[in-house]
Amino acid sequence: MTYALDLTVIWAFIIAFAVFAYVVMDGFDLGIGILFPFFAVGEERDQAMNSIAPVWDGNETWLVLGGGGLFAAFPLAYGIILPATYPLMIAMLLGLVFRGVAFEFRWRDPRHRALWDVAFTVGSVVAAMAQGMILGAILQGITVVESVEAGGWAYAGAWLDWLTPFSLLTGIGVVAGYALLGATWLIWKVEGTAQVLISTES
């Protein structure tokens, strides 16, 4: 007996793998941003930053693959999920932009390094929290209605339907999970007082 692989199933696996790869590979450097305020200014923070310098920007490619795959393979789902989570998507992207700019400029602008360190932490927390709340909003369900104009189904909820205790809890859960990934990465990659600090807190 032969089985034909449905293209829909293949794309679903590709998108699921991209999301999983993003969480694992970008989660640890977001976690380092979340943990950043706990490091002493100077060597500890520099070690943490240097540990992710070769990989932090490449990890976000998986997020692009997941979003692009959803748009290409499941345009209806894309057209429903985005309007339902626009504020969260915007917050996530702004958070990623802030932490990316802060990562580069903390080395090039030493006079304002304290400001860039704050931007790095805030961007990491906002991006992680937004990703968790997007997950919560999807899990709790999205209000849709049949629409002739949209050629099928369309989002029918309000602007803040995603803001619920459940989505806040999933957001906090993702922030905590990313912090754990960041801690395990630092235990592996750094040494000296930074490693002792993370090992003790973990």
Secondary structure, DSSP 8 states (H G I E B T S, - for coil): ------HHHHHHHHHHHHHHHHHHHHHHHHHHHHHGGGS-TTHHHHHHHHHHTTTHHHHTHHHHHHHHHHHHH-HHHHHHHHHHTHHHHHHHHHHHHHHHHHHHHHHH-GGGHHHHHHHHHHHHHHHHHHHHHHHHHHHH---EEEETTTTEEEE-S-TTTT-SHHHHHHHHHHHHHHHHHHHHHHHHH--THHHHHHHHH-
